Amino acid sequence: MSARELVLELVQSSPSFGVDNRLSVTGREPDLKRALRPIAPVETIVVMKILAGRTQDLADVEAIIDSGADRELLRTAVQKAAPSCADALERAFGNVDHRR
C-alpha cells in the first residue's frame, strides 16, 4: 500500500495580542491516522465540555450528538459525573433534534 504524504498546518491566533502561533506537522497518511485518534472516550469529552459550559464547548457537544453518539451513554456519564449539568445535556439534545 502506498502512503500519501500529508502536511497539516495548525494555526492559533489571537488578534488582540497579535499572536500567530503555527505548528506544522508532516507525515505519511497511515502514521497520521494513528496519531489523530481520540485521546478520551466521547462521553468523557462531553462531560468536560458540559462542565466548561462555554458557547463553543456546548456547540461541540451538539456536534458530537449530531454525529450519532449514543445518547444513553452520554446521559449516564453526565448524570454520574456532573448531575447538575444534566439539563444542559438535555437542551443540547433538543437543539440537535430541532435542527433535524
Secondary structure, DSSP 8 states (H G I E B T S, - for coil): ----EEEEEEEEEETTTTEEEEEEEEEEHHHHHHHTS-SS-HHHHHHHHHHH--HHHHHHHHHHHHTT--HHHHHHHHHHH-GGGHHHHHHHHHHHHHH-
